[in-house]
Amino acid sequence: MILEDEEATASAGAALAKVVRAGDVITLSGPLGVGKTAFARGLIGALGHDGEVPSPSFSIVQPYEQLEPPIWHVDLYRLEDRSELDELGLDSAQDVALLLEWPERAGENAWPDALALAFEFGENGYRILTAKVPPSWGGRCPFP
């Protein structure tokens, strides 16, 4: 899927917000500046959050408990070792949807049932979004 600008990236996040459920895991992969946080802002905003949605690079986990479903926006960029994941308590997040930036920091098989979204730079400033949709999503993913 071609994303022409930041607004289109946020709109893609908003489209996913229509189908996200508690218990879902959505991973966002791609280089710095490609639009992962813009996508997250679109999703979180579409669920009703009207405040700022900062990148959780320093807090690592930014909860949005008031949303339905509640969202934990997670940025694993600063993780130095997979063992640090245990300290984050992500395994206790069954009643929330996890939105994970930099999932590769946790290892390749960390979330095998996640909706895996990969962002890459395209030509002329466009971004390309590719979705790997697991069977557990049962046709809910709005991306081709």
OpenMM code with the backbone's topology and positions (N, CA, C; nanometers):
from openmm import Vec3, app, unit

residues = "MET ILE LEU GLU ASP GLU GLU ALA THR ALA SER ALA GLY ALA ALA LEU ALA LYS VAL VAL ARG ALA GLY ASP VAL ILE THR LEU SER GLY PRO LEU GLY VAL GLY LYS THR ALA PHE ALA ARG GLY LEU ILE GLY ALA LEU GLY HIS ASP GLY GLU VAL PRO SER PRO SER PHE SER ILE VAL GLN PRO TYR GLU GLN LEU GLU PRO PRO ILE TRP HIS VAL ASP LEU TYR ARG LEU GLU ASP ARG SER GLU LEU ASP GLU LEU GLY LEU ASP SER ALA GLN ASP VAL ALA LEU LEU LEU GLU TRP PRO GLU ARG ALA GLY GLU ASN ALA TRP PRO ASP ALA LEU ALA LEU ALA PHE GLU PHE GLY GLU ASN GLY TYR ARG ILE LEU THR ALA LYS VAL PRO PRO SER TRP GLY GLY ARG CYS PRO PHE PRO".split()
positions = [
    Vec3(0.0850, -0.1162, 0.0000),
    Vec3(0.0000, 0.0000, 0.0000),
    Vec3(0.0901, 0.1232, 0.0000),
    Vec3(0.0626, 0.2171, -0.0875),
    Vec3(0.1400, 0.3404, -0.0971),
    Vec3(0.0790, 0.4456, -0.0056),
    Vec3(0.1623, 0.5077, 0.0768),
    Vec3(0.1208, 0.6155, 0.1662),
    Vec3(0.1911, 0.7422, 0.1185),
    Vec3(0.1150, 0.8364, 0.0673),
    Vec3(0.1731, 0.9533, 0.0019),
    Vec3(0.2366, 1.0528, 0.0976),
    Vec3(0.1852, 1.0609, 0.2204),
    Vec3(0.2380, 1.1592, 0.3149),
    Vec3(0.2009, 1.1173, 0.4571),
    Vec3(0.2344, 1.2027, 0.5536),
    Vec3(0.2069, 1.1712, 0.6934),
    Vec3(0.0571, 1.1589, 0.7193),
    Vec3(-0.0214, 1.2401, 0.6527),
    Vec3(-0.1673, 1.2339, 0.6684),
    Vec3(-0.2217, 1.0988, 0.6215),
    Vec3(-0.1714, 1.0496, 0.5101),
    Vec3(-0.2141, 0.9183, 0.4600),
    Vec3(-0.1706, 0.8072, 0.5546),
    Vec3(-0.0547, 0.8244, 0.6158),
    Vec3(-0.0064, 0.7257, 0.7125),
    Vec3(-0.0967, 0.7236, 0.8349),
    Vec3(-0.1325, 0.8412, 0.8853),
    Vec3(-0.2243, 0.8499, 0.9995),
    Vec3(-0.3618, 0.7942, 0.9626),
    Vec3(-0.4071, 0.8177, 0.8406),
    Vec3(-0.5360, 0.7645, 0.7954),
    Vec3(-0.5348, 0.6115, 0.7909),
    Vec3(-0.4219, 0.5532, 0.7554),
    Vec3(-0.4106, 0.4069, 0.7570),
    Vec3(-0.4243, 0.3554, 0.9005),
    Vec3(-0.3638, 0.4267, 0.9957),
    Vec3(-0.3801, 0.3905, 1.1363),
    Vec3(-0.5252, 0.4006, 1.1798),
    Vec3(-0.5930, 0.5069, 1.1357),
    Vec3(-0.7345, 0.5256, 1.1693),
    Vec3(-0.8204, 0.4135, 1.1108),
    Vec3(-0.7859, 0.3661, 0.9927),
    Vec3(-0.8607, 0.2551, 0.9320),
    Vec3(-0.8464, 0.1284, 1.0158),
    Vec3(-0.7281, 0.1056, 1.0681),
    Vec3(-0.7065, -0.0130, 1.1509),
    Vec3(-0.7803, -0.0014, 1.2842),
    Vec3(-0.7961, 0.1210, 1.3339),
    Vec3(-0.8658, 0.1424, 1.4612),
    Vec3(-1.0082, 0.0870, 1.4578),
    Vec3(-1.0680, 0.0815, 1.3412),
    Vec3(-1.2062, 0.0329, 1.3289),
    Vec3(-1.2205, -0.1156, 1.3596),
    Vec3(-1.1095, -0.1901, 1.3521),
    Vec3(-1.1181, -0.3358, 1.3697),
    Vec3(-1.0322, -0.3896, 1.4840),
    Vec3(-0.9546, -0.3045, 1.5482),
    Vec3(-0.8641, -0.3515, 1.6536),
    Vec3(-0.9445, -0.3939, 1.7768),
    Vec3(-0.8955, -0.5006, 1.8423),
    Vec3(-0.9621, -0.5572, 1.9596),
    Vec3(-0.8620, -0.5762, 2.0726),
    Vec3(-0.9127, -0.5826, 2.1936),
    Vec3(-0.8276, -0.6186, 2.3073),
    Vec3(-0.7663, -0.7555, 2.2786),
    Vec3(-0.6408, -0.7699, 2.3113),
    Vec3(-0.5690, -0.8942, 2.2842),
    Vec3(-0.4912, -0.8927, 2.1546),
    Vec3(-0.5209, -0.7977, 2.0663),
    Vec3(-0.4463, -0.7874, 1.9401),
    Vec3(-0.3047, -0.7366, 1.9647),
    Vec3(-0.2142, -0.7836, 1.8823),
    Vec3(-0.0779, -0.7320, 1.8797),
    Vec3(-0.0512, -0.6861, 1.7376),
    Vec3(-0.0080, -0.5611, 1.7262),
    Vec3(0.0241, -0.5019, 1.5961),
    Vec3(0.1688, -0.4557, 1.6041),
    Vec3(0.2530, -0.5090, 1.5172),
    Vec3(0.3929, -0.4675, 1.5170),
    Vec3(0.4178, -0.3715, 1.4013),
    Vec3(0.5021, -0.2729, 1.4281),
    Vec3(0.5366, -0.1702, 1.3292),
    Vec3(0.6873, -0.1711, 1.3106),
    Vec3(0.7312, -0.2136, 1.1929),
    Vec3(0.8736, -0.2218, 1.1625),
    Vec3(0.9103, -0.1224, 1.0539),
    Vec3(1.0355, -0.0812, 1.0535),
    Vec3(1.0860, 0.0080, 0.9505),
    Vec3(1.1886, 0.1026, 1.0077),
    Vec3(1.2622, 0.1701, 0.9208),
    Vec3(1.3696, 0.2582, 0.9659),
    Vec3(1.3176, 0.3833, 1.0370),
    Vec3(1.4070, 0.4522, 1.1042),
    Vec3(1.3743, 0.5789, 1.1696),
    Vec3(1.3128, 0.6755, 1.0690),
    Vec3(1.2061, 0.7436, 1.1108),
    Vec3(1.1461, 0.8470, 1.0279),
    Vec3(1.0534, 0.7993, 0.9189),
    Vec3(1.0217, 0.6708, 0.9158),
    Vec3(0.9402, 0.6169, 0.8065),
    Vec3(0.7899, 0.6323, 0.8306),
    Vec3(0.7487, 0.6598, 0.9549),
    Vec3(0.6069, 0.6833, 0.9790),
    Vec3(0.5402, 0.5924, 1.0802),
    Vec3(0.6161, 0.5149, 1.1546),
    Vec3(0.5569, 0.4240, 1.2521),
    Vec3(0.4756, 0.4998, 1.3573),
    Vec3(0.5334, 0.6069, 1.4103),
    Vec3(0.4626, 0.6839, 1.5133),
    Vec3(0.3460, 0.7608, 1.4530),
    Vec3(0.3579, 0.8089, 1.3309),
    Vec3(0.2445, 0.8764, 1.2646),
    Vec3(0.1279, 0.7792, 1.2493),
    Vec3(0.1568, 0.6553, 1.2145),
    Vec3(0.0540, 0.5515, 1.2049),
    Vec3(-0.0119, 0.5310, 1.3412),
    Vec3(0.0712, 0.5196, 1.4463),
    Vec3(0.0191, 0.5000, 1.5813),
    Vec3(-0.0687, 0.6179, 1.6233),
    Vec3(-0.0272, 0.7395, 1.5906),
    Vec3(-0.1076, 0.8582, 1.6233),
    Vec3(-0.2442, 0.8516, 1.5569),
    Vec3(-0.2487, 0.8071, 1.4321),
    Vec3(-0.3757, 0.7945, 1.3614),
    Vec3(-0.4669, 0.6932, 1.4261),
    Vec3(-0.4114, 0.5791, 1.4645),
    Vec3(-0.4905, 0.4739, 1.5283),
    Vec3(-0.5425, 0.5202, 1.6641),
    Vec3(-0.4542, 0.5739, 1.7464),
    Vec3(-0.4914, 0.6162, 1.8817),
    Vec3(-0.5902, 0.7327, 1.8766),
    Vec3(-0.5692, 0.8258, 1.7858),
    Vec3(-0.6621, 0.9375, 1.7695),
    Vec3(-0.7998, 0.8915, 1.7242),
    Vec3(-0.8045, 0.7957, 1.6339),
    Vec3(-0.9330, 0.7449, 1.5840),
    Vec3(-1.0109, 0.6706, 1.6918),
    Vec3(-0.9403, 0.6206, 1.7928),
    Vec3(-1.0079, 0.5531, 1.9036),
    Vec3(-1.0600, 0.6521, 2.0076),
    Vec3(-1.0323, 0.7814, 1.9879),
    Vec3(-1.0892, 0.8827, 2.0752),
    Vec3(-0.9925, 0.9626, 2.1585),
    Vec3(-0.8651, 0.9370, 2.1488),
    Vec3(-0.7682, 1.0162, 2.2252),
    Vec3(-0.7491, 1.1496, 2.1546),
    Vec3(-0.7713, 1.2600, 2.2284),
    Vec3(-0.7605, 1.3905, 2.1629),
    Vec3(-0.6389, 1.4694, 2.2084),
    Vec3(-0.5528, 1.4096, 2.2869),
    Vec3(-0.4306, 1.4766, 2.3304),
    Vec3(-0.3119, 1.4392, 2.2442),
    Vec3(-0.1975, 1.4755, 2.2923),
    Vec3(-0.0724, 1.4447, 2.2233),
    Vec3(-0.0456, 1.2943, 2.2279),
    Vec3(0.0148, 1.2436, 2.1231),
    Vec3(0.0587, 1.1041, 2.1186),
    Vec3(0.2090, 1.1066, 2.0903),
    Vec3(0.2878, 1.1178, 2.1982),
    Vec3(0.4322, 1.1242, 2.1782),
    Vec3(0.4902, 0.9877, 2.1432),
    Vec3(0.6051, 0.9898, 2.0806),
    Vec3(0.6764, 0.8649, 2.0577),
    Vec3(0.7191, 0.8119, 2.1941),
    Vec3(0.6947, 0.6849, 2.2222),
    Vec3(0.7335, 0.6307, 2.3527),
    Vec3(0.8802, 0.5862, 2.3581),
    Vec3(0.9665, 0.6525, 2.2830),
    Vec3(1.1075, 0.6141, 2.2786),
    Vec3(1.1730, 0.6142, 2.4158),
    Vec3(1.1373, 0.7084, 2.5009),
    Vec3(1.2016, 0.7175, 2.6318),
    Vec3(1.1196, 0.6502, 2.7413),
    Vec3(0.9882, 0.6591, 2.7348),
    Vec3(0.9055, 0.5913, 2.8356),
    Vec3(0.8943, 0.4426, 2.8051),
    Vec3(0.9184, 0.4038, 2.6844),
    Vec3(0.9106, 0.2685, 2.6281),
    Vec3(0.7663, 0.2193, 2.6174),
    Vec3(0.6860, 0.2328, 2.7234),
    Vec3(0.5450, 0.1937, 2.7185),
    Vec3(0.4598, 0.3157, 2.7521),
    Vec3(0.3721, 0.3525, 2.6613),
    Vec3(0.2788, 0.4635, 2.6829),
    Vec3(0.1378, 0.4064, 2.6794),
    Vec3(0.0735, 0.3931, 2.7965),
    Vec3(-0.0617, 0.3359, 2.7989),
    Vec3(-0.1690, 0.4398, 2.7688),
    Vec3(-0.2719, 0.3954, 2.6996),
    Vec3(-0.3921, 0.4747, 2.6738),
    Vec3(-0.5093, 0.3903, 2.7237),
    Vec3(-0.5221, 0.3825, 2.8546),
    Vec3(-0.6186, 0.2935, 2.9195),
    Vec3(-0.7632, 0.3372, 2.8995),
    Vec3(-0.7868, 0.4649, 2.8713),
    Vec3(-0.9233, 0.5171, 2.8602),
    Vec3(-0.9882, 0.4818, 2.7267),
    Vec3(-0.9124, 0.4289, 2.6340),
    Vec3(-0.9658, 0.3967, 2.5014),
    Vec3(-1.0360, 0.2612, 2.5026),
    Vec3(-1.1150, 0.2373, 2.3991),
    Vec3(-1.1802, 0.1074, 2.3831),
    Vec3(-1.1458, 0.0519, 2.2461),
    Vec3(-1.0606, -0.0472, 2.2367),
    Vec3(-0.9933, -0.1114, 2.3483),
    Vec3(-0.8782, -0.0250, 2.4004),
    Vec3(-0.8345, -0.0505, 2.5245),
    Vec3(-0.7151, 0.0188, 2.5735),
    Vec3(-0.5957, -0.0174, 2.4855),
    Vec3(-0.5075, 0.0778, 2.4659),
    Vec3(-0.3887, 0.0588, 2.3824),
    Vec3(-0.2639, 0.0815, 2.4665),
    Vec3(-0.1661, -0.0059, 2.4505),
    Vec3(-0.0323, 0.0206, 2.5017),
    Vec3(0.0552, 0.0432, 2.3799),
    Vec3(0.1043, 0.1649, 2.3653),
    Vec3(0.1952, 0.1999, 2.2562),
    Vec3(0.3369, 0.1786, 2.3094),
    Vec3(0.4084, 0.0881, 2.2458),
    Vec3(0.5380, 0.0425, 2.2962),
    Vec3(0.6446, 0.0682, 2.1908),
    Vec3(0.7586, 0.1188, 2.2354),
    Vec3(0.8720, 0.1413, 2.1459),
    Vec3(0.9926, 0.0668, 2.2027),
    Vec3(1.0342, -0.0371, 2.1343),
    Vec3(1.1437, -0.1216, 2.1823),
    Vec3(1.2806, -0.0786, 2.1303),
    Vec3(1.2888, 0.0364, 2.0679),
    Vec3(1.4135, 0.0811, 2.0040),
    Vec3(1.5309, 0.0813, 2.1020),
    Vec3(1.5089, 0.1240, 2.2247),
    Vec3(1.6190, 0.1378, 2.3199),
    Vec3(1.6513, 0.0095, 2.3952),
    Vec3(1.5786, -0.0987, 2.3690),
    Vec3(1.6111, -0.2247, 2.4345),
    Vec3(1.7488, -0.2716, 2.3900),
    Vec3(1.8303, -0.3067, 2.4849),
    Vec3(1.9642, -0.3548, 2.4517),
    Vec3(1.9717, -0.5067, 2.4550),
    Vec3(1.8803, -0.5688, 2.5305),
    Vec3(1.8803, -0.7136, 2.5442),
    Vec3(1.7361, -0.7624, 2.5579),
    Vec3(1.7061, -0.8758, 2.4997),
    Vec3(1.5704, -0.9304, 2.5057),
    Vec3(1.5219, -0.9547, 2.6478),
    Vec3(1.6143, -0.9788, 2.7390),
    Vec3(1.5751, -1.0042, 2.8784),
    Vec3(1.5050, -0.8828, 2.9400),
    Vec3(1.5262, -0.7647, 2.8844),
    Vec3(1.4605, -0.6436, 2.9348),
    Vec3(1.3094, -0.6456, 2.9106),
    Vec3(1.2635, -0.7277, 2.8194),
    Vec3(1.1196, -0.7386, 2.7917),
    Vec3(1.0404, -0.7798, 2.9153),
    Vec3(1.0976, -0.8681, 2.9962),
    Vec3(1.0289, -0.9153, 3.1162),
    Vec3(0.9934, -0.8003, 3.2092),
    Vec3(1.0785, -0.6996, 3.2148),
    Vec3(1.0558, -0.5846, 3.3030),
    Vec3(0.9402, -0.4974, 3.2551),
    Vec3(0.9015, -0.5078, 3.1291),
    Vec3(0.7968, -0.4215, 3.0737),
    Vec3(0.6558, -0.4707, 3.1047),
    Vec3(0.6413, -0.5973, 3.1390),
    Vec3(0.5103, -0.6507, 3.1736),
    Vec3(0.4167, -0.6692, 3.0552),
    Vec3(0.4712, -0.6814, 2.9356),
    Vec3(0.3863, -0.6951, 2.8173),
    Vec3(0.3068, -0.8251, 2.8163),
    Vec3(0.3586, -0.9267, 2.8847),
    Vec3(0.2874, -1.0540, 2.8888),
    Vec3(0.1591, -1.0459, 2.9719),
    Vec3(0.1435, -0.9400, 3.0505),
    Vec3(0.0209, -0.9224, 3.1297),
    Vec3(-0.0821, -0.8352, 3.0580),
    Vec3(-0.0592, -0.8077, 2.9326),
    Vec3(-0.1431, -0.7142, 2.8576),
    Vec3(-0.2510, -0.7851, 2.7758),
    Vec3(-0.3251, -0.8765, 2.8366),
    Vec3(-0.4279, -0.9487, 2.7616),
    Vec3(-0.5533, -0.8657, 2.7361),
    Vec3(-0.5805, -0.7662, 2.8199),
    Vec3(-0.7021, -0.6855, 2.8062),
    Vec3(-0.6788, -0.5554, 2.7301),
    Vec3(-0.5654, -0.5473, 2.6638),
    Vec3(-0.5323, -0.4281, 2.5853),
    Vec3(-0.4854, -0.4729, 2.4475),
    Vec3(-0.4779, -0.3790, 2.3560),
    Vec3(-0.4136, -0.4053, 2.2265),
    Vec3(-0.2733, -0.3477, 2.2345),
    Vec3(-0.1758, -0.4255, 2.1937),
    Vec3(-0.0367, -0.3795, 2.1916),
    Vec3(-0.0016, -0.3263, 2.0540),
    Vec3(0.0540, -0.2080, 2.0506),
    Vec3(0.1014, -0.1452, 1.9283),
    Vec3(0.2512, -0.1288, 1.9472),
    Vec3(0.3302, -0.2155, 1.8822),
    Vec3(0.4729, -0.2286, 1.9106),
    Vec3(0.5612, -0.1767, 1.7972),
    Vec3(0.6366, -0.0721, 1.8261),
    Vec3(0.7373, -0.0256, 1.7316),
    Vec3(0.8687, -0.0978, 1.7608),
    Vec3(0.9455, -0.1266, 1.6576),
    Vec3(1.0744, -0.1941, 1.6663),
    Vec3(1.0635, -0.3347, 1.7275),
    Vec3(0.9682, -0.4176, 1.6823),
    Vec3(0.9510, -0.5512, 1.7411),
    Vec3(1.0716, -0.6423, 1.7211),
    Vec3(1.1514, -0.6145, 1.6192),
    Vec3(1.2679, -0.6993, 1.5926),
    Vec3(1.3675, -0.6989, 1.7084),
    Vec3(1.3612, -0.5977, 1.7950),
    Vec3(1.4490, -0.5922, 1.9125),
    Vec3(1.4169, -0.7040, 2.0110),
    Vec3(1.2975, -0.7609, 2.0002),
    Vec3(1.2556, -0.8698, 2.0887),
    Vec3(1.2878, -1.0067, 2.0301),
    Vec3(1.3345, -1.0114, 1.9084),
    Vec3(1.3627, -1.1381, 1.8424),
    Vec3(1.2562, -1.1708, 1.7397),
    Vec3(1.2926, -1.2492, 1.6423),
    Vec3(1.2055, -1.2792, 1.5286),
    Vec3(1.0726, -1.3438, 1.5645),
    Vec3(1.0726, -1.4291, 1.6635),
    Vec3(0.9520, -1.5060, 1.6955),
    Vec3(0.8783, -1.4567, 1.8194),
    Vec3(0.8995, -1.3326, 1.8579),
    Vec3(0.8413, -1.2814, 1.9823),
    Vec3(0.6885, -1.2767, 1.9782),
    Vec3(0.6288, -1.2354, 1.8684),
    Vec3(0.4837, -1.2251, 1.8571),
    Vec3(0.4388, -1.2911, 1.7267),
    Vec3(0.4332, -1.4237, 1.7231),
    Vec3(0.4033, -1.4929, 1.5973),
    Vec3(0.2622, -1.4680, 1.5445),
    Vec3(0.1674, -1.4299, 1.6305),
    Vec3(0.0303, -1.4066, 1.5861),
    Vec3(-0.0016, -1.2593, 1.5668),
    Vec3(0.1011, -1.1778, 1.5629),
    Vec3(0.0802, -1.0338, 1.5466),
    Vec3(0.0479, -0.9986, 1.4023),
    Vec3(-0.0288, -0.8920, 1.3865),
    Vec3(-0.0424, -0.8279, 1.2563),
    Vec3(0.0870, -0.7504, 1.2373),
    Vec3(0.1690, -0.7944, 1.1445),
    Vec3(0.3024, -0.7365, 1.1251),
    Vec3(0.2991, -0.6355, 1.0103),
    Vec3(0.3155, -0.5094, 1.0446),
    Vec3(0.3156, -0.4024, 0.9456),
    Vec3(0.4575, -0.3523, 0.9265),
    Vec3(0.5022, -0.3503, 0.8032),
    Vec3(0.6365, -0.3038, 0.7698),
    Vec3(0.6263, -0.1780, 0.6840),
    Vec3(0.7004, -0.0763, 0.7224),
    Vec3(0.7039, 0.0505, 0.6503),
    Vec3(0.8414, 0.0664, 0.5874),
    Vec3(0.8438, 0.1153, 0.4657),
    Vec3(0.9716, 0.1441, 0.4010),
    Vec3(0.9578, 0.2711, 0.3181),
    Vec3(1.0715, 0.3322, 0.2923),
    Vec3(1.0731, 0.4517, 0.2099),
    Vec3(1.0564, 0.4132, 0.0639),
    Vec3(0.9699, 0.4867, -0.0057),
    Vec3(0.9527, 0.4676, -0.1493),
    Vec3(1.0090, 0.5880, -0.2227),
    Vec3(0.9733, 0.6020, -0.3468),
    Vec3(1.0192, 0.7149, -0.4273),
    Vec3(0.9403, 0.8406, -0.3945),
    Vec3(1.0000, 0.9559, -0.4210),
    Vec3(0.9332, 1.0856, -0.4084),
    Vec3(0.8731, 1.1105, -0.2707),
    Vec3(0.9347, 1.0580, -0.1645),
    Vec3(0.8869, 1.0811, -0.0296),
    Vec3(0.7715, 0.9924, 0.0140),
    Vec3(0.7231, 0.9065, -0.0734),
    Vec3(0.6156, 0.8155, -0.0369),
    Vec3(0.6681, 0.7103, 0.0589),
    Vec3(0.5755, 0.6472, 0.1292),
    Vec3(0.6068, 0.5327, 0.2134),
    Vec3(0.5307, 0.4130, 0.1580),
    Vec3(0.5845, 0.2971, 0.1797),
    Vec3(0.5193, 0.1732, 0.1377),
    Vec3(0.4882, 0.0925, 0.2629),
    Vec3(0.3630, 0.0529, 0.2768),
    Vec3(0.3173, -0.0273, 0.3895),
    Vec3(0.2867, -0.1679, 0.3388),
    Vec3(0.3481, -0.2655, 0.4037),
    Vec3(0.3236, -0.4058, 0.3716),
    Vec3(0.2708, -0.4745, 0.4968),
    Vec3(0.1652, -0.5513, 0.4821),
    Vec3(0.1044, -0.6204, 0.5964),
    Vec3(0.1223, -0.7709, 0.5834),
    Vec3(0.1673, -0.8330, 0.6913),
    Vec3(0.1700, -0.9789, 0.7023),
    Vec3(0.0583, -1.0124, 0.8004),
    Vec3(-0.0500, -1.0684, 0.7480),
    Vec3(-0.1726, -1.0887, 0.8251),
    Vec3(-0.1812, -1.2345, 0.8705),
    Vec3(-0.1804, -1.2575, 1.0018),
    Vec3(-0.1900, -1.3951, 1.0514),
    Vec3(-0.3338, -1.4449, 1.0463),
    Vec3(-0.3534, -1.5756, 1.0467),
    Vec3(-0.4897, -1.6312, 1.0436),
    Vec3(-0.5773, -1.5817, 1.1587),
    Vec3(-0.5174, -1.5503, 1.2719),
    Vec3(-0.5961, -1.5062, 1.3880),
    Vec3(-0.6693, -1.3742, 1.3636),
    Vec3(-0.6300, -1.3034, 1.2600),
    Vec3(-0.6988, -1.1776, 1.2289),
    Vec3(-0.8228, -1.2018, 1.1451),
    Vec3(-0.8440, -1.3208, 1.0953),
    Vec3(-0.9673, -1.3617, 1.0296),
    Vec3(-1.0295, -1.2626, 0.9340),
    Vec3(-0.9515, -1.2022, 0.8475),
    Vec3(-1.0053, -1.1099, 0.7476),
    Vec3(-1.0343, -0.9708, 0.7987),
    Vec3(-0.9942, -0.9369, 0.9209),
    Vec3(-1.0212, -0.8040, 0.9756),
    Vec3(-0.9290, -0.6955, 0.9220),
    Vec3(-0.8134, -0.7310, 0.8722),
    Vec3(-0.7154, -0.6310, 0.8312),
    Vec3(-0.7664, -0.5506, 0.7119),
    Vec3(-0.7666, -0.4169, 0.7227),
    Vec3(-0.8184, -0.3349, 0.6135),
    Vec3(-0.7181, -0.3099, 0.5006),
    Vec3(-0.5980, -0.3647, 0.5122),
    Vec3(-0.4949, -0.3398, 0.4116),
    Vec3(-0.4861, -0.4570, 0.3152),
    Vec3(-0.4643, -0.4262, 0.1897),
    Vec3(-0.4536, -0.5348, 0.0896),
    Vec3(-0.3289, -0.6184, 0.1079),
] * unit.nanometer
topology = app.Topology()
chain = topology.addChain("A")
for resn in residues:
    res = topology.addResidue(resn, chain)
    for name in ("N", "CA", "C"):
        topology.addAtom(name, app.Element.getBySymbol(name[0]), res)
